[in-house]
Amino acid sequence: MPFLEISGLCKAYGEGNARTEVLHDVNLSIESGEFVAIVGPSGCGKSTLLQLLGALDRPTSGTLLYRGISLPDHPNPAAYRARQVGFIFQAFHLLPTFTAAENVQIPMFEIDRSASERRDRAFELLKLVGLDHRLDHFPSKLSGGERQRVAIARSLANGPSLLLADEPTGNLDSENAQSVLNLLIRLQQEQGRTMVLVTHDATIAERAGRILRMIDGRIVAEDKR
């Protein structure tokens, strides 16, 4: 059974003359532990597809299965997002009045962990991403690369099986971008997680095991490394 299986997936917004189709008949199968990159021009549907995989939105039609379970019909999509998905975004989305350690703990409030367990887990993850010396720093006191490392630690808080990264290096200079990408790949490989990454940067996409190219809401090419 594939880890993720998509068949005939479509996503449209609006109705009638105002209807806009963003995804058209997308078919895709992803195995557990794969690193898949999605590339394509702006507006081609990359981020929309990522949102559907993370149950942040529902498809208009088609099938979307996570380990054989239909995500559009999931009885508790919030629980799926909290326990199975780690999100990493271009804009970091750290709370400015929370320290690094407190930001990492945020997803843990969705599951049953004590305060001490949350603190210990946050320390463990910040150490994993090389920021155990920055636990009590606020985002304004961190560099862009450090903020994205905090975001990566936060994405791992609940031990997700799926990492969804939307332009995770888009706000970083080339040196920090490579450092963050190396960290993501190392964590993905060492922990056997499945990762789907959206990027416009071909050099980043080339690090993936499989590259999907999208145009106008369709997957038009696939390159397996």
PyMOL CGO cylinders between C-alpha atoms (Angstrom):
from pymol import cmd
from pymol.cgo import CYLINDER

trace = [
    CYLINDER, 0.00, 0.00, 0.00, 1.46, 3.42, -0.97, 0.3, 1, 1, 1, 1, 1, 1,
    CYLINDER, 1.46, 3.42, -0.97, 2.06, 5.95, 1.78, 0.3, 1, 1, 1, 1, 1, 1,
    CYLINDER, 2.06, 5.95, 1.78, 0.13, 8.57, -0.20, 0.3, 1, 1, 1, 1, 1, 1,
    CYLINDER, 0.13, 8.57, -0.20, -2.06, 7.77, -3.19, 0.3, 1, 1, 1, 1, 1, 1,
    CYLINDER, -2.06, 7.77, -3.19, -3.76, 10.40, -5.33, 0.3, 1, 1, 1, 1, 1, 1,
    CYLINDER, -3.76, 10.40, -5.33, -6.12, 9.67, -8.18, 0.3, 1, 1, 1, 1, 1, 1,
    CYLINDER, -6.12, 9.67, -8.18, -8.03, 12.14, -10.38, 0.3, 1, 1, 1, 1, 1, 1,
    CYLINDER, -8.03, 12.14, -10.38, -7.49, 14.94, -7.87, 0.3, 1, 1, 1, 1, 1, 1,
    CYLINDER, -7.49, 14.94, -7.87, -9.06, 18.28, -8.76, 0.3, 1, 1, 1, 1, 1, 1,
    CYLINDER, -9.06, 18.28, -8.76, -9.35, 21.54, -6.86, 0.3, 1, 1, 1, 1, 1, 1,
    CYLINDER, -9.35, 21.54, -6.86, -11.43, 24.52, -7.93, 0.3, 1, 1, 1, 1, 1, 1,
    CYLINDER, -11.43, 24.52, -7.93, -12.46, 27.75, -6.26, 0.3, 1, 1, 1, 1, 1, 1,
    CYLINDER, -12.46, 27.75, -6.26, -15.62, 29.75, -6.92, 0.3, 1, 1, 1, 1, 1, 1,
    CYLINDER, -15.62, 29.75, -6.92, -18.62, 28.84, -9.05, 0.3, 1, 1, 1, 1, 1, 1,
    CYLINDER, -18.62, 28.84, -9.05, -19.97, 29.49, -12.52, 0.3, 1, 1, 1, 1, 1, 1,
    CYLINDER, -19.97, 29.49, -12.52, -18.05, 32.10, -14.50, 0.3, 1, 1, 1, 1, 1, 1,
    CYLINDER, -18.05, 32.10, -14.50, -15.95, 32.85, -11.41, 0.3, 1, 1, 1, 1, 1, 1,
    CYLINDER, -15.95, 32.85, -11.41, -14.81, 29.23, -11.07, 0.3, 1, 1, 1, 1, 1, 1,
    CYLINDER, -14.81, 29.23, -11.07, -11.04, 28.78, -11.20, 0.3, 1, 1, 1, 1, 1, 1,
    CYLINDER, -11.04, 28.78, -11.20, -9.56, 25.31, -11.49, 0.3, 1, 1, 1, 1, 1, 1,
    CYLINDER, -9.56, 25.31, -11.49, -6.22, 25.11, -9.71, 0.3, 1, 1, 1, 1, 1, 1,
    CYLINDER, -6.22, 25.11, -9.71, -5.55, 21.36, -9.92, 0.3, 1, 1, 1, 1, 1, 1,
    CYLINDER, -5.55, 21.36, -9.92, -6.65, 19.13, -12.80, 0.3, 1, 1, 1, 1, 1, 1,
    CYLINDER, -6.65, 19.13, -12.80, -6.71, 15.33, -12.70, 0.3, 1, 1, 1, 1, 1, 1,
    CYLINDER, -6.71, 15.33, -12.70, -3.58, 14.89, -10.58, 0.3, 1, 1, 1, 1, 1, 1,
    CYLINDER, -3.58, 14.89, -10.58, -2.42, 11.29, -10.19, 0.3, 1, 1, 1, 1, 1, 1,
    CYLINDER, -2.42, 11.29, -10.19, 0.44, 10.45, -7.87, 0.3, 1, 1, 1, 1, 1, 1,
    CYLINDER, 0.44, 10.45, -7.87, 1.74, 7.70, -5.62, 0.3, 1, 1, 1, 1, 1, 1,
    CYLINDER, 1.74, 7.70, -5.62, 4.38, 8.30, -2.91, 0.3, 1, 1, 1, 1, 1, 1,
    CYLINDER, 4.38, 8.30, -2.91, 6.06, 5.56, -0.92, 0.3, 1, 1, 1, 1, 1, 1,
    CYLINDER, 6.06, 5.56, -0.92, 6.99, 5.75, 2.75, 0.3, 1, 1, 1, 1, 1, 1,
    CYLINDER, 6.99, 5.75, 2.75, 10.37, 7.42, 3.31, 0.3, 1, 1, 1, 1, 1, 1,
    CYLINDER, 10.37, 7.42, 3.31, 10.52, 9.12, -0.10, 0.3, 1, 1, 1, 1, 1, 1,
    CYLINDER, 10.52, 9.12, -0.10, 11.78, 12.66, -0.63, 0.3, 1, 1, 1, 1, 1, 1,
    CYLINDER, 11.78, 12.66, -0.63, 9.76, 14.21, -3.42, 0.3, 1, 1, 1, 1, 1, 1,
    CYLINDER, 9.76, 14.21, -3.42, 10.28, 17.73, -4.78, 0.3, 1, 1, 1, 1, 1, 1,
    CYLINDER, 10.28, 17.73, -4.78, 7.57, 19.61, -6.69, 0.3, 1, 1, 1, 1, 1, 1,
    CYLINDER, 7.57, 19.61, -6.69, 8.70, 22.33, -9.07, 0.3, 1, 1, 1, 1, 1, 1,
    CYLINDER, 8.70, 22.33, -9.07, 6.93, 24.65, -11.49, 0.3, 1, 1, 1, 1, 1, 1,
    CYLINDER, 6.93, 24.65, -11.49, 6.09, 28.29, -12.15, 0.3, 1, 1, 1, 1, 1, 1,
    CYLINDER, 6.09, 28.29, -12.15, 4.18, 30.43, -9.66, 0.3, 1, 1, 1, 1, 1, 1,
    CYLINDER, 4.18, 30.43, -9.66, 0.46, 29.72, -9.68, 0.3, 1, 1, 1, 1, 1, 1,
    CYLINDER, 0.46, 29.72, -9.68, 0.78, 26.22, -11.13, 0.3, 1, 1, 1, 1, 1, 1,
    CYLINDER, 0.78, 26.22, -11.13, -0.82, 24.54, -8.11, 0.3, 1, 1, 1, 1, 1, 1,
    CYLINDER, -0.82, 24.54, -8.11, 2.23, 23.38, -6.13, 0.3, 1, 1, 1, 1, 1, 1,
    CYLINDER, 2.23, 23.38, -6.13, 1.23, 24.91, -2.82, 0.3, 1, 1, 1, 1, 1, 1,
    CYLINDER, 1.23, 24.91, -2.82, -2.41, 23.94, -3.29, 0.3, 1, 1, 1, 1, 1, 1,
    CYLINDER, -2.41, 23.94, -3.29, -1.39, 20.30, -3.69, 0.3, 1, 1, 1, 1, 1, 1,
    CYLINDER, -1.39, 20.30, -3.69, 0.70, 20.56, -0.52, 0.3, 1, 1, 1, 1, 1, 1,
    CYLINDER, 0.70, 20.56, -0.52, -2.28, 22.00, 1.37, 0.3, 1, 1, 1, 1, 1, 1,
    CYLINDER, -2.28, 22.00, 1.37, -4.44, 19.08, 0.29, 0.3, 1, 1, 1, 1, 1, 1,
    CYLINDER, -4.44, 19.08, 0.29, -1.79, 16.58, 1.43, 0.3, 1, 1, 1, 1, 1, 1,
    CYLINDER, -1.79, 16.58, 1.43, -1.75, 18.31, 4.82, 0.3, 1, 1, 1, 1, 1, 1,
    CYLINDER, -1.75, 18.31, 4.82, -5.58, 18.36, 5.08, 0.3, 1, 1, 1, 1, 1, 1,
    CYLINDER, -5.58, 18.36, 5.08, -5.52, 22.15, 5.26, 0.3, 1, 1, 1, 1, 1, 1,
    CYLINDER, -5.52, 22.15, 5.26, -8.05, 22.14, 2.42, 0.3, 1, 1, 1, 1, 1, 1,
    CYLINDER, -8.05, 22.14, 2.42, -10.37, 19.66, 0.72, 0.3, 1, 1, 1, 1, 1, 1,
    CYLINDER, -10.37, 19.66, 0.72, -10.25, 18.63, -2.95, 0.3, 1, 1, 1, 1, 1, 1,
    CYLINDER, -10.25, 18.63, -2.95, -13.20, 19.37, -5.20, 0.3, 1, 1, 1, 1, 1, 1,
    CYLINDER, -13.20, 19.37, -5.20, -13.09, 15.82, -6.54, 0.3, 1, 1, 1, 1, 1, 1,
    CYLINDER, -13.09, 15.82, -6.54, -10.83, 12.80, -6.78, 0.3, 1, 1, 1, 1, 1, 1,
    CYLINDER, -10.83, 12.80, -6.78, -9.22, 10.44, -4.29, 0.3, 1, 1, 1, 1, 1, 1,
    CYLINDER, -9.22, 10.44, -4.29, -6.56, 11.29, -1.72, 0.3, 1, 1, 1, 1, 1, 1,
    CYLINDER, -6.56, 11.29, -1.72, -5.44, 8.45, 0.54, 0.3, 1, 1, 1, 1, 1, 1,
    CYLINDER, -5.44, 8.45, 0.54, -2.98, 8.47, 3.44, 0.3, 1, 1, 1, 1, 1, 1,
    CYLINDER, -2.98, 8.47, 3.44, -2.02, 4.88, 4.22, 0.3, 1, 1, 1, 1, 1, 1,
    CYLINDER, -2.02, 4.88, 4.22, -5.30, 3.77, 2.70, 0.3, 1, 1, 1, 1, 1, 1,
    CYLINDER, -5.30, 3.77, 2.70, -7.39, 6.31, 4.65, 0.3, 1, 1, 1, 1, 1, 1,
    CYLINDER, -7.39, 6.31, 4.65, -9.33, 8.94, 2.70, 0.3, 1, 1, 1, 1, 1, 1,
    CYLINDER, -9.33, 8.94, 2.70, -8.19, 12.37, 3.90, 0.3, 1, 1, 1, 1, 1, 1,
    CYLINDER, -8.19, 12.37, 3.90, -11.25, 14.26, 2.59, 0.3, 1, 1, 1, 1, 1, 1,
    CYLINDER, -11.25, 14.26, 2.59, -13.42, 11.88, 4.64, 0.3, 1, 1, 1, 1, 1, 1,
    CYLINDER, -13.42, 11.88, 4.64, -11.19, 11.83, 7.70, 0.3, 1, 1, 1, 1, 1, 1,
    CYLINDER, -11.19, 11.83, 7.70, -13.36, 12.15, 10.84, 0.3, 1, 1, 1, 1, 1, 1,
    CYLINDER, -13.36, 12.15, 10.84, -10.80, 14.40, 12.54, 0.3, 1, 1, 1, 1, 1, 1,
    CYLINDER, -10.80, 14.40, 12.54, -8.48, 16.20, 10.09, 0.3, 1, 1, 1, 1, 1, 1,
    CYLINDER, -8.48, 16.20, 10.09, -7.08, 18.35, 12.92, 0.3, 1, 1, 1, 1, 1, 1,
    CYLINDER, -7.08, 18.35, 12.92, -5.83, 15.21, 14.67, 0.3, 1, 1, 1, 1, 1, 1,
    CYLINDER, -5.83, 15.21, 14.67, -4.24, 14.01, 11.40, 0.3, 1, 1, 1, 1, 1, 1,
    CYLINDER, -4.24, 14.01, 11.40, -2.45, 17.36, 11.03, 0.3, 1, 1, 1, 1, 1, 1,
    CYLINDER, -2.45, 17.36, 11.03, -1.32, 17.40, 14.66, 0.3, 1, 1, 1, 1, 1, 1,
    CYLINDER, -1.32, 17.40, 14.66, 0.00, 13.85, 14.81, 0.3, 1, 1, 1, 1, 1, 1,
    CYLINDER, 0.00, 13.85, 14.81, 1.05, 12.91, 11.29, 0.3, 1, 1, 1, 1, 1, 1,
    CYLINDER, 1.05, 12.91, 11.29, 2.12, 16.11, 9.52, 0.3, 1, 1, 1, 1, 1, 1,
    CYLINDER, 2.12, 16.11, 9.52, 4.98, 18.53, 10.11, 0.3, 1, 1, 1, 1, 1, 1,
    CYLINDER, 4.98, 18.53, 10.11, 4.65, 21.82, 8.23, 0.3, 1, 1, 1, 1, 1, 1,
    CYLINDER, 4.65, 21.82, 8.23, 7.62, 24.02, 7.26, 0.3, 1, 1, 1, 1, 1, 1,
    CYLINDER, 7.62, 24.02, 7.26, 6.90, 27.32, 5.52, 0.3, 1, 1, 1, 1, 1, 1,
    CYLINDER, 6.90, 27.32, 5.52, 8.94, 30.01, 3.81, 0.3, 1, 1, 1, 1, 1, 1,
    CYLINDER, 8.94, 30.01, 3.81, 7.81, 32.67, 6.31, 0.3, 1, 1, 1, 1, 1, 1,
    CYLINDER, 7.81, 32.67, 6.31, 8.75, 30.64, 9.45, 0.3, 1, 1, 1, 1, 1, 1,
    CYLINDER, 8.75, 30.64, 9.45, 5.47, 31.57, 11.26, 0.3, 1, 1, 1, 1, 1, 1,
    CYLINDER, 5.47, 31.57, 11.26, 7.11, 31.81, 14.67, 0.3, 1, 1, 1, 1, 1, 1,
    CYLINDER, 7.11, 31.81, 14.67, 5.22, 33.67, 17.40, 0.3, 1, 1, 1, 1, 1, 1,
    CYLINDER, 5.22, 33.67, 17.40, 7.31, 36.79, 18.17, 0.3, 1, 1, 1, 1, 1, 1,
    CYLINDER, 7.31, 36.79, 18.17, 6.48, 36.89, 21.90, 0.3, 1, 1, 1, 1, 1, 1,
    CYLINDER, 6.48, 36.89, 21.90, 7.45, 33.23, 22.43, 0.3, 1, 1, 1, 1, 1, 1,
    CYLINDER, 7.45, 33.23, 22.43, 11.01, 31.98, 22.88, 0.3, 1, 1, 1, 1, 1, 1,
    CYLINDER, 11.01, 31.98, 22.88, 12.50, 29.35, 20.58, 0.3, 1, 1, 1, 1, 1, 1,
    CYLINDER, 12.50, 29.35, 20.58, 11.66, 26.62, 23.11, 0.3, 1, 1, 1, 1, 1, 1,
    CYLINDER, 11.66, 26.62, 23.11, 8.10, 27.89, 23.52, 0.3, 1, 1, 1, 1, 1, 1,
    CYLINDER, 8.10, 27.89, 23.52, 7.54, 28.03, 19.76, 0.3, 1, 1, 1, 1, 1, 1,
    CYLINDER, 7.54, 28.03, 19.76, 8.64, 24.41, 19.41, 0.3, 1, 1, 1, 1, 1, 1,
    CYLINDER, 8.64, 24.41, 19.41, 6.16, 23.36, 22.10, 0.3, 1, 1, 1, 1, 1, 1,
    CYLINDER, 6.16, 23.36, 22.10, 3.10, 24.83, 20.35, 0.3, 1, 1, 1, 1, 1, 1,
    CYLINDER, 3.10, 24.83, 20.35, 2.09, 21.67, 18.39, 0.3, 1, 1, 1, 1, 1, 1,
    CYLINDER, 2.09, 21.67, 18.39, 2.42, 19.57, 21.54, 0.3, 1, 1, 1, 1, 1, 1,
    CYLINDER, 2.42, 19.57, 21.54, -0.62, 21.24, 23.07, 0.3, 1, 1, 1, 1, 1, 1,
    CYLINDER, -0.62, 21.24, 23.07, -2.66, 19.24, 20.52, 0.3, 1, 1, 1, 1, 1, 1,
    CYLINDER, -2.66, 19.24, 20.52, -1.68, 15.96, 22.16, 0.3, 1, 1, 1, 1, 1, 1,
    CYLINDER, -1.68, 15.96, 22.16, -1.49, 14.69, 25.71, 0.3, 1, 1, 1, 1, 1, 1,
    CYLINDER, -1.49, 14.69, 25.71, 1.91, 15.82, 27.02, 0.3, 1, 1, 1, 1, 1, 1,
    CYLINDER, 1.91, 15.82, 27.02, 2.73, 17.28, 30.41, 0.3, 1, 1, 1, 1, 1, 1,
    CYLINDER, 2.73, 17.28, 30.41, 4.50, 20.63, 30.73, 0.3, 1, 1, 1, 1, 1, 1,
    CYLINDER, 4.50, 20.63, 30.73, 7.78, 18.92, 31.65, 0.3, 1, 1, 1, 1, 1, 1,
    CYLINDER, 7.78, 18.92, 31.65, 7.48, 16.54, 28.70, 0.3, 1, 1, 1, 1, 1, 1,
    CYLINDER, 7.48, 16.54, 28.70, 6.91, 19.49, 26.36, 0.3, 1, 1, 1, 1, 1, 1,
    CYLINDER, 6.91, 19.49, 26.36, 9.97, 21.32, 27.71, 0.3, 1, 1, 1, 1, 1, 1,
    CYLINDER, 9.97, 21.32, 27.71, 12.17, 18.21, 27.47, 0.3, 1, 1, 1, 1, 1, 1,
    CYLINDER, 12.17, 18.21, 27.47, 10.99, 17.49, 23.93, 0.3, 1, 1, 1, 1, 1, 1,
    CYLINDER, 10.99, 17.49, 23.93, 11.63, 21.10, 22.85, 0.3, 1, 1, 1, 1, 1, 1,
    CYLINDER, 11.63, 21.10, 22.85, 15.17, 20.96, 24.25, 0.3, 1, 1, 1, 1, 1, 1,
    CYLINDER, 15.17, 20.96, 24.25, 15.79, 17.62, 22.52, 0.3, 1, 1, 1, 1, 1, 1,
    CYLINDER, 15.79, 17.62, 22.52, 14.63, 18.97, 19.15, 0.3, 1, 1, 1, 1, 1, 1,
    CYLINDER, 14.63, 18.97, 19.15, 16.47, 22.29, 19.39, 0.3, 1, 1, 1, 1, 1, 1,
    CYLINDER, 16.47, 22.29, 19.39, 19.62, 20.35, 20.23, 0.3, 1, 1, 1, 1, 1, 1,
    CYLINDER, 19.62, 20.35, 20.23, 18.97, 18.16, 17.20, 0.3, 1, 1, 1, 1, 1, 1,
    CYLINDER, 18.97, 18.16, 17.20, 18.93, 21.23, 14.92, 0.3, 1, 1, 1, 1, 1, 1,
    CYLINDER, 18.93, 21.23, 14.92, 21.97, 22.78, 16.64, 0.3, 1, 1, 1, 1, 1, 1,
    CYLINDER, 21.97, 22.78, 16.64, 20.17, 25.46, 18.65, 0.3, 1, 1, 1, 1, 1, 1,
    CYLINDER, 20.17, 25.46, 18.65, 20.33, 24.17, 22.22, 0.3, 1, 1, 1, 1, 1, 1,
    CYLINDER, 20.33, 24.17, 22.22, 22.24, 27.38, 23.07, 0.3, 1, 1, 1, 1, 1, 1,
    CYLINDER, 22.24, 27.38, 23.07, 19.34, 29.55, 21.82, 0.3, 1, 1, 1, 1, 1, 1,
    CYLINDER, 19.34, 29.55, 21.82, 16.45, 28.04, 23.82, 0.3, 1, 1, 1, 1, 1, 1,
    CYLINDER, 16.45, 28.04, 23.82, 15.39, 31.26, 25.51, 0.3, 1, 1, 1, 1, 1, 1,
    CYLINDER, 15.39, 31.26, 25.51, 15.93, 33.60, 22.56, 0.3, 1, 1, 1, 1, 1, 1,
    CYLINDER, 15.93, 33.60, 22.56, 12.98, 35.32, 20.90, 0.3, 1, 1, 1, 1, 1, 1,
    CYLINDER, 12.98, 35.32, 20.90, 12.67, 35.17, 17.08, 0.3, 1, 1, 1, 1, 1, 1,
    CYLINDER, 12.67, 35.17, 17.08, 13.78, 38.81, 16.73, 0.3, 1, 1, 1, 1, 1, 1,
    CYLINDER, 13.78, 38.81, 16.73, 17.13, 37.81, 18.25, 0.3, 1, 1, 1, 1, 1, 1,
    CYLINDER, 17.13, 37.81, 18.25, 17.66, 34.92, 15.81, 0.3, 1, 1, 1, 1, 1, 1,
    CYLINDER, 17.66, 34.92, 15.81, 19.03, 34.99, 12.27, 0.3, 1, 1, 1, 1, 1, 1,
    CYLINDER, 19.03, 34.99, 12.27, 16.87, 33.84, 9.35, 0.3, 1, 1, 1, 1, 1, 1,
    CYLINDER, 16.87, 33.84, 9.35, 18.62, 30.49, 9.27, 0.3, 1, 1, 1, 1, 1, 1,
    CYLINDER, 18.62, 30.49, 9.27, 18.17, 30.04, 13.01, 0.3, 1, 1, 1, 1, 1, 1,
    CYLINDER, 18.17, 30.04, 13.01, 14.47, 30.91, 12.77, 0.3, 1, 1, 1, 1, 1, 1,
    CYLINDER, 14.47, 30.91, 12.77, 13.98, 28.28, 10.09, 0.3, 1, 1, 1, 1, 1, 1,
    CYLINDER, 13.98, 28.28, 10.09, 15.80, 25.74, 12.26, 0.3, 1, 1, 1, 1, 1, 1,
    CYLINDER, 15.80, 25.74, 12.26, 13.36, 26.52, 15.07, 0.3, 1, 1, 1, 1, 1, 1,
    CYLINDER, 13.36, 26.52, 15.07, 10.52, 26.01, 12.57, 0.3, 1, 1, 1, 1, 1, 1,
    CYLINDER, 10.52, 26.01, 12.57, 12.00, 22.66, 11.57, 0.3, 1, 1, 1, 1, 1, 1,
    CYLINDER, 12.00, 22.66, 11.57, 12.28, 21.62, 15.22, 0.3, 1, 1, 1, 1, 1, 1,
    CYLINDER, 12.28, 21.62, 15.22, 8.65, 22.66, 15.70, 0.3, 1, 1, 1, 1, 1, 1,
    CYLINDER, 8.65, 22.66, 15.70, 7.56, 20.58, 12.69, 0.3, 1, 1, 1, 1, 1, 1,
    CYLINDER, 7.56, 20.58, 12.69, 9.06, 17.48, 14.36, 0.3, 1, 1, 1, 1, 1, 1,
    CYLINDER, 9.06, 17.48, 14.36, 7.42, 18.09, 17.74, 0.3, 1, 1, 1, 1, 1, 1,
    CYLINDER, 7.42, 18.09, 17.74, 4.85, 15.30, 17.55, 0.3, 1, 1, 1, 1, 1, 1,
    CYLINDER, 4.85, 15.30, 17.55, 6.92, 12.81, 15.56, 0.3, 1, 1, 1, 1, 1, 1,
    CYLINDER, 6.92, 12.81, 15.56, 5.11, 13.23, 12.21, 0.3, 1, 1, 1, 1, 1, 1,
    CYLINDER, 5.11, 13.23, 12.21, 5.32, 10.62, 9.48, 0.3, 1, 1, 1, 1, 1, 1,
    CYLINDER, 5.32, 10.62, 9.48, 5.01, 13.30, 6.76, 0.3, 1, 1, 1, 1, 1, 1,
    CYLINDER, 5.01, 13.30, 6.76, 6.96, 16.54, 6.34, 0.3, 1, 1, 1, 1, 1, 1,
    CYLINDER, 6.96, 16.54, 6.34, 5.48, 19.16, 4.02, 0.3, 1, 1, 1, 1, 1, 1,
    CYLINDER, 5.48, 19.16, 4.02, 7.90, 21.98, 3.16, 0.3, 1, 1, 1, 1, 1, 1,
    CYLINDER, 7.90, 21.98, 3.16, 6.71, 24.97, 1.12, 0.3, 1, 1, 1, 1, 1, 1,
    CYLINDER, 6.71, 24.97, 1.12, 9.70, 26.97, -0.19, 0.3, 1, 1, 1, 1, 1, 1,
    CYLINDER, 9.70, 26.97, -0.19, 11.54, 26.36, 3.11, 0.3, 1, 1, 1, 1, 1, 1,
    CYLINDER, 11.54, 26.36, 3.11, 14.68, 28.17, 1.93, 0.3, 1, 1, 1, 1, 1, 1,
    CYLINDER, 14.68, 28.17, 1.93, 12.93, 30.99, 0.07, 0.3, 1, 1, 1, 1, 1, 1,
    CYLINDER, 12.93, 30.99, 0.07, 13.74, 33.66, 2.68, 0.3, 1, 1, 1, 1, 1, 1,
    CYLINDER, 13.74, 33.66, 2.68, 17.36, 32.63, 3.19, 0.3, 1, 1, 1, 1, 1, 1,
    CYLINDER, 17.36, 32.63, 3.19, 20.65, 33.54, 1.56, 0.3, 1, 1, 1, 1, 1, 1,
    CYLINDER, 20.65, 33.54, 1.56, 22.43, 30.81, -0.40, 0.3, 1, 1, 1, 1, 1, 1,
    CYLINDER, 22.43, 30.81, -0.40, 24.67, 29.72, 2.47, 0.3, 1, 1, 1, 1, 1, 1,
    CYLINDER, 24.67, 29.72, 2.47, 21.83, 29.42, 4.98, 0.3, 1, 1, 1, 1, 1, 1,
    CYLINDER, 21.83, 29.42, 4.98, 19.61, 27.82, 2.34, 0.3, 1, 1, 1, 1, 1, 1,
    CYLINDER, 19.61, 27.82, 2.34, 22.10, 25.00, 1.81, 0.3, 1, 1, 1, 1, 1, 1,
    CYLINDER, 22.10, 25.00, 1.81, 22.61, 24.57, 5.54, 0.3, 1, 1, 1, 1, 1, 1,
    CYLINDER, 22.61, 24.57, 5.54, 18.86, 24.30, 6.18, 0.3, 1, 1, 1, 1, 1, 1,
    CYLINDER, 18.86, 24.30, 6.18, 18.38, 21.96, 3.23, 0.3, 1, 1, 1, 1, 1, 1,
    CYLINDER, 18.38, 21.96, 3.23, 21.19, 19.70, 4.44, 0.3, 1, 1, 1, 1, 1, 1,
    CYLINDER, 21.19, 19.70, 4.44, 19.58, 19.59, 7.87, 0.3, 1, 1, 1, 1, 1, 1,
    CYLINDER, 19.58, 19.59, 7.87, 16.16, 18.74, 6.44, 0.3, 1, 1, 1, 1, 1, 1,
    CYLINDER, 16.16, 18.74, 6.44, 17.55, 15.94, 4.29, 0.3, 1, 1, 1, 1, 1, 1,
    CYLINDER, 17.55, 15.94, 4.29, 19.60, 14.52, 7.14, 0.3, 1, 1, 1, 1, 1, 1,
    CYLINDER, 19.60, 14.52, 7.14, 16.62, 14.46, 9.48, 0.3, 1, 1, 1, 1, 1, 1,
    CYLINDER, 16.62, 14.46, 9.48, 14.37, 13.01, 6.78, 0.3, 1, 1, 1, 1, 1, 1,
    CYLINDER, 14.37, 13.01, 6.78, 16.81, 10.22, 6.00, 0.3, 1, 1, 1, 1, 1, 1,
    CYLINDER, 16.81, 10.22, 6.00, 17.88, 9.40, 9.55, 0.3, 1, 1, 1, 1, 1, 1,
    CYLINDER, 17.88, 9.40, 9.55, 14.32, 9.27, 10.82, 0.3, 1, 1, 1, 1, 1, 1,
    CYLINDER, 14.32, 9.27, 10.82, 12.80, 7.64, 7.74, 0.3, 1, 1, 1, 1, 1, 1,
    CYLINDER, 12.80, 7.64, 7.74, 10.16, 10.31, 7.24, 0.3, 1, 1, 1, 1, 1, 1,
    CYLINDER, 10.16, 10.31, 7.24, 8.37, 11.02, 4.00, 0.3, 1, 1, 1, 1, 1, 1,
    CYLINDER, 8.37, 11.02, 4.00, 9.00, 14.56, 2.72, 0.3, 1, 1, 1, 1, 1, 1,
    CYLINDER, 9.00, 14.56, 2.72, 7.27, 16.53, -0.01, 0.3, 1, 1, 1, 1, 1, 1,
    CYLINDER, 7.27, 16.53, -0.01, 9.00, 19.84, -0.76, 0.3, 1, 1, 1, 1, 1, 1,
    CYLINDER, 9.00, 19.84, -0.76, 7.81, 22.66, -3.01, 0.3, 1, 1, 1, 1, 1, 1,
    CYLINDER, 7.81, 22.66, -3.01, 10.53, 24.84, -4.49, 0.3, 1, 1, 1, 1, 1, 1,
    CYLINDER, 10.53, 24.84, -4.49, 11.29, 27.07, -7.46, 0.3, 1, 1, 1, 1, 1, 1,
    CYLINDER, 11.29, 27.07, -7.46, 15.03, 26.41, -7.04, 0.3, 1, 1, 1, 1, 1, 1,
    CYLINDER, 15.03, 26.41, -7.04, 16.28, 23.67, -9.36, 0.3, 1, 1, 1, 1, 1, 1,
    CYLINDER, 16.28, 23.67, -9.36, 19.45, 23.09, -7.31, 0.3, 1, 1, 1, 1, 1, 1,
    CYLINDER, 19.45, 23.09, -7.31, 17.29, 22.28, -4.26, 0.3, 1, 1, 1, 1, 1, 1,
    CYLINDER, 17.29, 22.28, -4.26, 14.95, 20.04, -6.23, 0.3, 1, 1, 1, 1, 1, 1,
    CYLINDER, 14.95, 20.04, -6.23, 17.91, 18.05, -7.54, 0.3, 1, 1, 1, 1, 1, 1,
    CYLINDER, 17.91, 18.05, -7.54, 18.61, 16.82, -4.01, 0.3, 1, 1, 1, 1, 1, 1,
    CYLINDER, 18.61, 16.82, -4.01, 15.30, 14.94, -3.96, 0.3, 1, 1, 1, 1, 1, 1,
    CYLINDER, 15.30, 14.94, -3.96, 14.84, 11.32, -4.90, 0.3, 1, 1, 1, 1, 1, 1,
    CYLINDER, 14.84, 11.32, -4.90, 12.05, 12.27, -7.29, 0.3, 1, 1, 1, 1, 1, 1,
    CYLINDER, 12.05, 12.27, -7.29, 11.15, 15.54, -9.00, 0.3, 1, 1, 1, 1, 1, 1,
    CYLINDER, 11.15, 15.54, -9.00, 7.60, 16.30, -10.16, 0.3, 1, 1, 1, 1, 1, 1,
    CYLINDER, 7.60, 16.30, -10.16, 7.12, 19.18, -12.61, 0.3, 1, 1, 1, 1, 1, 1,
    CYLINDER, 7.12, 19.18, -12.61, 3.80, 21.00, -12.61, 0.3, 1, 1, 1, 1, 1, 1,
    CYLINDER, 3.80, 21.00, -12.61, 2.28, 23.36, -15.16, 0.3, 1, 1, 1, 1, 1, 1,
    CYLINDER, 2.28, 23.36, -15.16, -1.25, 24.77, -15.06, 0.3, 1, 1, 1, 1, 1, 1,
    CYLINDER, -1.25, 24.77, -15.06, -2.40, 22.47, -12.28, 0.3, 1, 1, 1, 1, 1, 1,
    CYLINDER, -2.40, 22.47, -12.28, -1.10, 19.26, -13.82, 0.3, 1, 1, 1, 1, 1, 1,
    CYLINDER, -1.10, 19.26, -13.82, 1.92, 17.04, -13.23, 0.3, 1, 1, 1, 1, 1, 1,
    CYLINDER, 1.92, 17.04, -13.23, 3.53, 17.07, -16.66, 0.3, 1, 1, 1, 1, 1, 1,
    CYLINDER, 3.53, 17.07, -16.66, 6.85, 15.31, -16.00, 0.3, 1, 1, 1, 1, 1, 1,
    CYLINDER, 6.85, 15.31, -16.00, 8.62, 13.15, -13.47, 0.3, 1, 1, 1, 1, 1, 1,
    CYLINDER, 8.62, 13.15, -13.47, 12.31, 12.67, -12.93, 0.3, 1, 1, 1, 1, 1, 1,
    CYLINDER, 12.31, 12.67, -12.93, 13.47, 9.87, -10.63, 0.3, 1, 1, 1, 1, 1, 1,
    CYLINDER, 13.47, 9.87, -10.63, 16.99, 10.36, -9.36, 0.3, 1, 1, 1, 1, 1, 1,
]
cmd.load_cgo(trace, "trace")
